[in-house]
Amino acid sequence: MEHQPSLIPLGSLWLSALVALLPLVVVFFLLGVLRMKAHWAGLIGVLASLGVAVFVFQMPTPMALMAALEGGTFGLFPITWIVLCAIFLFELTVASGHHDDLMKAFNVISPDPRVLGVFIAFGFCALLESLAGFGAPVAICGVMLVAVGFKPWKAALTVLVGNTFAVPYGAMATPLLTGANLTNMPAEQLSFIVSRQTGLMAWVVPLVLLVIMDGFKGLKEVWPLALAVGLGYSAAVMGAAAVFSPGLVNMVAALVSLAVGVLVVRIWKPDGASAAAVRLTGKEAPREPEKVSGAKTLAALYPYALIVVVFIITQLVAPIKTALASTDIKVLWPFLWQDNYRNMVFNSLGRTVPSTVYNFQWLSSPGTLLFLTAIVIGLSFRMSPVAIGKVFATQVYKLRWTFLTIASVLALAYVMNLSGQTETIGNWIAGAGIVFPFLSPVLGWLGTAVTGSGTSTTALFSNLQYTAGSQIGVNPALMVATNTVGGAVGKMISPQTLAIATGGVDMVGEESVLLRKSLPWAVGLLVVLCLLAGLQALPVLGWMIPSLG
């Protein structure tokens, strides 16, 4: 039993692509129009993807079902495991009482919640994204903004948008490095191009966050800080890409943006902080922030500092990273592999599809590292094992529907990918010819909307983007980079990411609300990126992109 899909199972590429898009259309219609709960929309989407896979792309039914099972398993571990452990860690700081001290320390930096929103959702979120990725920054920073006093939907939306351009360099630049490996391009060259796109767009994100948090009044009153933080990040990401390895680029940019922000608030105070605090949190900002002792401040910052230290050690110290990775267990997924270890799933060109191997990262997963870090933090705060276990069990119960949502979305993604649906969609878009550079980001955008992962969409479409660029005479590296950045923009509307965000801020089941609020920003940024990529493929901005060689 093998499966090698046809790109045009219905005899026409455009018709085949439209049918292949049906599962996505179903999910987004149910979420955005009918406002159905995300876990039900996801399950119905899985059924739609199975129907298209079996009856249109002729995938054997047992293989299609096992593809869905593998995707669902991957959704539970490591994806949901990361989210659960990130929230578990945060809730331990709340239960221990140290989170209150952190909020007081934040008020010393600035009593204005808009300033804290920029710091947390943009700078700190980018720092966590560079180290962990896979949804952990969205979950952690979302609950931090709720603790500041933000409404849950506003906290979730602020973090989703704020995290956007950190995604290509997430988890030590895993999406970017995946594209480089698959296309045999120098990672540093690809990083340079990605930085020219993210750097040109990221500076505006803190300004957008002010509008999300407090409308145009917030933009009017706090724009100098947001502009300084955004420009600091953009300059740093472009400079770091020319000097450092890709894995360090986002870390450097995040730290620079935070340092610039702290420097600005030391010499400049925004107007309307007290009124903004009432609008955003329902409480007045204290005229004189309550002083927090140095010991309490260090204790409050300790969990987050420990997270950074743990991920720096496990990601940058090669022997430790290798040792952790050596514990991974590779599972050749049943029905997708034969007993003689032969991969039975191919793409339309006859090449085997690697995602039929499930990697059980029981120790090296960011979720496990967060879990172990959380246990250490709880014990450090003198919490009993029983109290720590109670906090963990509470979060498992609260996130039960999030688990089902993420598992169903990943099941849908795996069925679409392994059956050939995603490949058909990609080839249809790539057939636009010379107009393709303007549409190239759409491919990455849709890929991440399906999978929820910048790494996955890079793996899906990087070779396609490279080939399309070569055929139409456009720098292939530009197309691969654009695919990665487009995927980053699409992440904020992925059902998987929406489920992570709503789970973090206690909005489980309200993913449709967040989708409707995030979609305009996702589309707006996509349009800008399409124009930028198209102009970079032409002499207008082509001078920004180095040639291959």
C-alpha positions in Angstrom: 0.0 0.0 0.0 1.7 3.2 -1.3 0.5 6.7 -1.9 2.0 9.1 -4.5 -0.6 11.8 -5.2 -1.3 13.5 -8.5 -1.0 17.3 -8.6 -4.1 17.4 -10.7 -6.4 14.6 -9.5 -9.4 16.4 -11.1 -7.7 17.0 -14.4 -7.3 20.8 -13.8 -4.8 22.3 -11.4 -7.0 25.2 -10.4 -10.0 23.0 -9.7 -7.9 20.5 -7.8 -6.5 23.3 -5.7 -9.9 24.8 -4.9 -11.1 21.4 -3.7 -7.9 20.9 -1.7 -8.6 24.2 0.0 -12.0 22.9 1.1 -10.9 21.7 4.6 -9.4 25.1 5.4 -12.5 26.9 4.1 -14.7 24.7 6.3 -12.7 25.4 9.4 -12.5 29.2 8.9 -16.1 29.4 7.9 -17.2 27.5 11.1 -14.9 29.6 13.2 -15.3 33.0 11.7 -18.9 33.0 10.4 -20.8 30.4 12.4 -18.7 31.1 15.5 -18.5 27.4 16.3 -16.2 26.2 19.2 -12.7 25.6 17.8 -12.6 22.0 18.9 -15.8 21.1 17.0 -14.6 23.2 13.9 -11.3 21.3 14.0 -12.9 17.9 14.2 -15.3 18.7 11.3 -12.2 20.0 9.4 -10.5 16.7 9.9 -13.5 14.9 8.4 -13.4 17.2 5.4 -9.7 16.7 4.9 -10.1 12.9 5.1 -12.9 13.0 2.6 -10.8 15.0 0.1 -7.8 12.8 0.7 -9.6 9.5 0.1 -12.1 10.4 -2.6 -10.2 13.1 -4.6 -6.5 12.4 -4.0 -7.0 8.6 -3.8 -5.1 8.1 -0.5 -5.9 4.7 0.9 -8.3 5.0 3.8 -6.0 3.3 6.4 -3.2 5.6 5.5 -5.4 8.7 5.7 -6.6 7.7 9.1 -3.1 7.0 10.4 -1.9 10.4 9.0 -4.6 12.0 11.1 -3.7 10.0 14.1 0.0 11.0 13.8 -0.9 14.6 13.4 -3.2 14.5 16.4 -0.4 12.9 18.5 2.0 15.5 17.4 -0.5 18.1 18.4 -0.7 16.7 21.9 3.0 16.2 22.2 5.0 18.3 21.9 2.7 21.2 21.0 0.1 21.1 23.7 2.7 19.9 26.2 4.6 23.1 25.6 1.6 25.3 26.2 0.5 23.3 29.3 4.0 23.6 30.9 4.4 27.3 30.0 1.1 28.1 31.8 1.9 25.7 34.6 5.1 27.6 35.3 3.3 31.0 35.3 0.6 29.7 37.6 3.2 28.5 40.1 4.5 32.1 40.3 0.9 33.3 41.0 0.2 30.6 43.6 3.5 31.3 45.4 2.7 35.0 45.6 5.7 36.2 43.7 3.8 37.3 40.7 2.4 40.2 42.7 5.9 41.4 43.4 6.7 41.2 39.6 3.7 43.4 38.8 4.9 45.9 41.4 8.4 45.8 39.9 6.8 46.5 36.5 5.0 49.5 37.9 8.4 50.9 39.0 9.5 50.7 35.4 6.3 52.4 34.3 2.8 52.7 35.7 1.4 52.9 32.2 0.0 49.5 31.1 0.6 50.4 27.4 4.3 50.7 28.0 4.3 47.3 29.8 2.3 45.9 26.9 4.9 46.9 24.4 7.7 45.6 26.6 6.0 42.2 27.2 4.3 41.5 23.9 7.1 42.7 21.7 10.5 42.7 23.4 10.1 39.9 26.0 8.0 37.8 23.7 10.6 38.0 21.0 13.3 37.0 23.5 11.3 33.9 24.5 10.5 33.1 20.9 14.2 33.1 20.0 14.8 30.5 22.8 11.7 28.3 22.9 9.1 29.0 20.1 6.3 26.5 19.4 3.7 28.6 21.2 5.4 29.0 24.6 6.0 32.8 24.2 2.4 33.4 23.2 1.1 31.4 26.2 3.5 33.0 28.8 3.3 36.6 27.6 -0.5 36.3 27.2 -1.0 35.4 30.9 1.5 38.1 31.9 -0.6 40.8 30.2 -3.8 39.4 31.9 -1.9 39.7 35.2 -1.1 43.4 34.3 -4.9 43.9 34.0 -5.7 43.5 30.3 -8.9 42.0 29.2 -8.2 38.4 28.0 -9.0 39.0 24.3 -6.9 42.1 24.2 -4.0 40.4 25.9 -4.2 37.5 23.5 -4.4 39.7 20.4 -1.6 42.0 21.6 0.7 39.0 22.0 -0.3 37.4 18.7 0.5 40.5 16.7 3.6 41.4 18.8 5.1 38.0 18.3 4.8 38.1 14.5 8.2 39.0 13.1 10.1 37.0 15.8 8.8 33.7 14.3 11.3 33.2 11.5 14.1 33.2 14.1 12.1 31.2 16.6 13.6 28.3 18.6 17.1 29.3 17.6 16.0 30.1 14.0 14.6 26.6 13.4 12.2 27.8 10.5 15.0 29.6 8.8 17.6 26.8 9.2 15.0 24.3 7.9 14.7 26.3 4.7 18.4 26.6 4.3 18.9 22.8 4.8 16.2 21.8 2.4 17.5 24.0 -0.4 21.2 23.7 0.3 21.6 27.5 0.7 24.0 29.1 3.2 21.9 29.8 6.3 23.7 33.2 6.8 22.6 34.4 3.4 19.0 33.4 4.0 19.1 35.1 7.4 20.4 38.3 5.8 17.4 38.4 3.4 14.9 37.5 6.1 16.3 40.3 8.3 15.8 42.8 5.4 12.1 41.9 5.3 11.4 41.6 9.0 13.5 44.6 9.7 11.6 46.8 7.3 8.2 45.8 8.7 8.8 45.0 12.4 9.4 48.6 13.5 5.7 49.4 13.0 4.5 46.5 15.2 4.8 48.4 18.6 2.8 51.2 17.1 0.2 48.7 16.0 0.1 47.3 19.5 -0.7 50.7 20.9 -3.7 50.9 18.6 -4.8 47.4 19.7 -4.4 48.2 23.4 -5.8 51.7 23.5 -6.9 52.9 20.1 -5.5 56.0 18.4 -5.4 57.8 21.8 -2.8 55.3 22.9 -0.9 55.8 19.7 -1.0 59.6 20.1 0.3 59.5 23.7 2.9 56.7 23.6 4.2 56.7 20.0 7.7 58.0 20.8 8.4 54.9 23.0 6.9 52.5 20.5 8.8 54.0 17.6 12.1 53.8 19.5 11.5 50.2 20.5 10.5 49.2 17.0 13.4 51.0 15.3 15.8 49.6 17.9 14.6 46.1 17.1 14.7 46.6 13.3 18.2 48.0 13.3 19.4 45.3 15.6 17.9 42.4 13.6 19.5 43.7 10.4 22.8 44.4 12.0 22.9 41.1 13.9 22.0 39.1 10.7 25.2 40.5 9.1 27.4 39.5 12.1 25.9 36.6 14.1 24.7 33.1 13.3 21.0 32.9 12.7 20.2 31.4 16.1 21.4 34.5 17.9 19.8 37.2 15.7 16.5 37.5 17.4 17.9 37.2 20.8 20.2 40.2 20.1 17.4 42.2 18.6 15.0 41.5 21.5 17.5 42.5 24.1 18.4 45.7 22.2 14.7 46.7 21.9 14.1 46.1 25.6 17.2 48.1 26.5 16.1 51.0 24.2 12.6 50.9 25.8 14.0 51.1 29.4 16.3 54.0 28.4 13.4 55.9 26.8 11.1 55.6 29.9 13.9 56.8 32.1 14.0 60.1 30.3 10.5 60.5 28.9 7.1 59.7 30.5 3.9 59.3 28.3 0.9 61.4 29.0 -2.4 59.9 30.2 -0.9 57.0 32.1 -3.5 57.1 34.8 -6.5 57.4 32.5 -5.1 54.6 30.3 -4.8 52.4 33.3 -8.5 52.9 34.1 -9.5 52.2 30.5 -7.3 49.1 30.1 -7.4 47.6 33.6 -10.2 49.3 35.4 -7.8 50.5 38.1 -6.0 53.8 38.4 -2.2 53.8 38.0 -0.6 54.5 41.4 0.8 58.1 41.7 3.7 56.7 43.6 4.5 53.1 42.7 4.8 50.8 45.6 8.5 50.2 46.3 9.6 46.6 46.1 12.7 45.4 47.8 15.6 44.2 45.8 15.3 40.7 47.1 11.6 40.5 46.2 12.3 41.9 42.7 15.0 39.3 42.1 12.7 36.6 43.4 9.9 37.8 41.0 12.3 37.9 38.0 13.9 34.7 38.9 11.5 32.3 37.1 11.9 34.2 33.8 15.6 34.6 34.1 15.8 30.9 34.8 13.8 30.1 31.7 16.2 32.2 29.6 19.3 30.5 31.2 17.9 27.0 30.7 17.1 27.6 27.0 20.5 29.3 26.4 22.3 26.3 27.9 20.2 23.6 26.2 20.2 25.4 22.8 23.7 26.9 22.6 25.9 24.5 24.5 26.4 21.9 21.8 27.3 18.8 24.0 24.1 19.4 26.2 21.9 20.0 23.1 23.3 16.8 21.5 22.8 14.8 24.7 19.2 15.8 25.0 18.5 15.1 21.3 20.0 11.7 21.7 17.1 10.7 24.0 14.6 11.3 21.2 12.6 8.3 20.2 11.9 7.9 16.4 8.6 6.1 15.6 8.0 4.9 12.1 4.3 5.5 11.9 2.2 2.4 11.2 0.6 2.1 7.7 2.8 5.0 6.6 5.9 2.7 6.8 6.3 -1.0 5.9 7.8 -3.6 8.2 11.0 -3.4 6.2 11.4 0.2 7.1 10.3 1.5 3.8 8.5 4.9 3.7 5.2 4.4 1.8 4.2 8.1 1.3 5.6 10.1 -1.6 5.1 13.6 -3.0 4.0 14.1 -6.6 7.7 13.9 -7.8 8.1 10.5 -6.2 10.3 11.7 -3.2 9.5 10.2 0.2 7.8 12.5 2.7 9.8 12.8 6.0 6.9 13.7 8.3 5.9 10.0 8.5 8.4 9.6 11.3 7.1 10.8 14.7 9.8 12.2 16.9 9.0 11.6 20.6 11.1 14.3 22.3 10.3 13.2 25.9 13.3 15.0 27.3 14.5 17.5 24.7 11.1 19.1 24.1 10.8 22.7 25.2 7.8 21.6 27.1 9.7 19.2 29.2 12.4 21.8 29.9 9.7 24.2 31.0 8.1 21.5 33.1 11.4 20.7 34.9 12.1 24.4 35.3 8.7 24.9 36.8 9.2 22.1 39.3 12.5 23.7 40.4 10.9 27.1 40.7 8.0 25.7 42.8 10.4 24.0 45.1 12.6 27.1 45.3 9.5 29.1 46.4 9.0 26.4 49.2 5.8 25.0 47.7 5.0 21.5 48.7 4.9 18.8 46.1 1.2 18.4 46.7 0.6 22.1 46.1 2.7 22.0 42.9 0.7 18.9 41.7 -2.6 20.6 42.4 -1.6 23.6 40.2 -0.6 21.3 37.4 -3.8 19.2 37.6 -5.9 22.4 37.6 -4.2 23.6 34.3 -4.7 20.2 32.7 -8.5 20.4 33.4 -8.7 24.1 32.2 -6.9 23.3 28.9 -8.8 20.1 28.1 -10.6 21.6 25.1 -7.4 23.3 24.0 -5.8 19.9 23.8 -8.6 18.6 21.5 -8.5 21.7 19.3 -4.7 21.6 18.7 -4.8 17.8 18.1 -7.6 18.2 15.6 -5.9 21.0 13.7 -2.6 19.1 13.5 -4.6 16.0 12.3 -6.1 18.1 9.5 -2.6 19.5 8.6 -1.0 16.0 8.4 -3.8 14.7 6.2 -3.6 17.6 3.9 0.2 17.4 3.7 0.6 13.7 3.3 -2.3 13.2 0.9 -0.9 15.9 -1.5 -3.6 18.6 -0.9 -1.1 21.2 0.3 1.3 20.5 -2.6 -1.4 21.0 -5.1 -2.4 24.4 -3.5 1.3 25.4 -3.6 1.8 24.5 -7.2 -1.3 26.4 -8.2 -0.1 29.6 -6.6 3.4 29.1 -8.0 1.9 29.0 -11.5 1.4 32.8 -11.4 4.7 33.3 -13.4 6.3 36.7 -13.1 3.6 37.8 -10.7 4.6 35.0 -8.3 7.0 37.1 -6.2 4.0 39.3 -5.2 2.1 36.1 -4.3 4.9 34.2 -2.7 4.1 35.3 0.9 0.6 34.0 0.5 1.9 30.4 0.2 3.8 30.7 3.5 0.8 32.5 5.0 -1.6 29.7 4.1 0.9 27.0 5.1 1.2 28.3 8.6 -2.5 28.9 8.8 -2.8 25.1 8.1 0.0 23.8 10.3 0.4 26.5 13.0 4.2 26.1 12.6 6.7 28.4 10.7 9.0 25.4 10.6 6.4 23.2 9.0 5.4 25.7 6.3 9.1 26.1 5.5 9.5 22.4 5.1 6.4 22.2 2.9 7.1 24.9 0.5 10.8 26.0 0.5 11.8 23.7 -2.4 8.7 24.8 -4.3 9.6 28.4 -3.7 13.2 27.8 -4.7 12.2 26.1 -8.0 9.6 28.7 -8.9 12.1 31.5 -8.3 14.7 29.7 -10.5 12.2 29.2 -13.3 11.0 32.8 -13.5 14.5 34.3 -13.1 14.1 35.7 -9.6 16.6 35.1 -6.8 15.5 31.8 -5.3 16.8 32.8 -1.9 14.4 35.7 -1.9 11.5 33.4 -2.5 12.5 31.0 0.3 13.0 33.8 2.7 9.6 35.3 1.7 7.9 32.0 2.4 9.3 31.9 5.9 8.3 35.5 6.7 4.9 35.0 5.1 4.5 32.0 7.4 5.3 34.2 10.4 2.5 36.6 9.4 0.0 33.8 9.0 0.7 32.3 12.4 -1.6 34.7 14.2 -4.7 33.2 12.4 -3.7 29.6 12.7 -6.4 27.6 14.7 -3.5 26.0 16.6 -2.0 29.3 17.6 -5.5 30.7 18.4 -6.1 27.8 20.7 -2.7 28.3 22.4 -3.5 32.0 22.9 -7.0 31.5 24.2 -5.8 28.7 26.5 -3.2 31.0 28.0 -5.6 33.8 28.9 -8.6 31.6 30.0 -10.6 32.2 26.8 -10.9 28.5 25.9 -13.7 28.0 23.4 -13.6 31.6 22.2 -11.1 31.1 19.3 -13.7 32.5 16.8 -13.7 35.8 18.7 -9.9 36.0 18.5 -9.9 35.0 14.8 -12.2 37.8 13.8 -10.0 40.3 15.7 -6.7 39.0 14.4 -7.7 38.5 10.8 -7.6 42.2 9.7 -4.1 42.6 11.1 -2.9 39.3 9.5 -4.3 40.3 6.1 -3.0 43.9 6.3 0.6 42.8 7.2 0.4 40.1 4.4 -0.6 42.8 1.8 2.4 44.9 2.8 4.7 41.9 2.7 3.4 40.9 -0.8 4.3 44.4 -2.1 7.7 44.4 -0.4 8.6 40.9 -1.8 7.4 41.8 -5.3 9.4 45.1 -5.3 12.5 43.2 -4.0 12.2 40.9 -6.9 12.3 43.9 -9.2 15.1 46.5 -9.7 13.0 48.9 -7.5 14.2 47.2 -4.3 16.3 44.5 -5.8 19.5 46.2 -4.6 18.6 45.1 -1.0 19.0 41.4 -1.9 22.4 39.8 -2.4 22.8 37.5 -5.4 23.4 33.8 -4.9 27.0 32.7 -4.9 
